[in-house]
Amino acid sequence: MLKWLGLSGLIIVLDQFTKVVMSNWLELYQTVAVMPYFNFTLAHNSGAAFSFLAGAGGWQRWFFIVLALVVSAVLVVWLSRLKAAEKMEAIAISLIIGGAIGNVLDRFLHGYVIDFIDVYIGSYHWPAFNIADAAICIGAILLILDSFKKTAEQK
C-alpha cells in the first residue's frame, strides 16, 4: 500500500509545484498561448468542479475540505484492502487521493483552488483545471475501465 500512497504523494507534489510556478509566473486571469487548443490561464476557483457553489458565501470552502478528507480516508481504507494483483484499481485510487489532497491543500491555504490549464476549441473553453483535477479524472476513468474489465472476466 505504501508504494500506492507514494504515487498519491507524487501527484500532490507535482500539483502544488505547478500551482506555485503558475501563480508566480501569471497574473490572475492572464492567458499565455502554448499551442492551438491549449493555454495557461491562472484562475481561482472557490467552488467545486465547474465552479459549483463558487458564490455560496464561504461555507463551501470548509464543506469541500471536510468532504475531500472523508472521501480520501475512505479511499485509503479501500486501497489497504486491495489484493496485490489489483494494480489498476490501486493506481486509480491513488490518483484520486493525490488529486483530492492537492486541492484540499489549496482550499485550506488559500480559500480557493488554483487552476491554470485552459483547453479550448474555437471560442469554447473547458473550465480551467490543474494537475490534481486531471489526476482525479484519470483515476475515475481507470476505475470505470477496471470495473468493465472485472465484469467481462466474470462472464
Secondary structure as UniProt FT lines:
FT   HELIX           2..25
FT   TURN            28..29
FT   STRAND          31..35
FT   TURN            36..37
FT   STRAND          38..45
FT   HELIX           49..51
FT   TURN            52..55
FT   HELIX           59..80
FT   TURN            84..85
FT   HELIX           87..110
FT   STRAND          113..121
FT   TURN            122..123
FT   STRAND          124..125
FT   HELIX           131..154
//
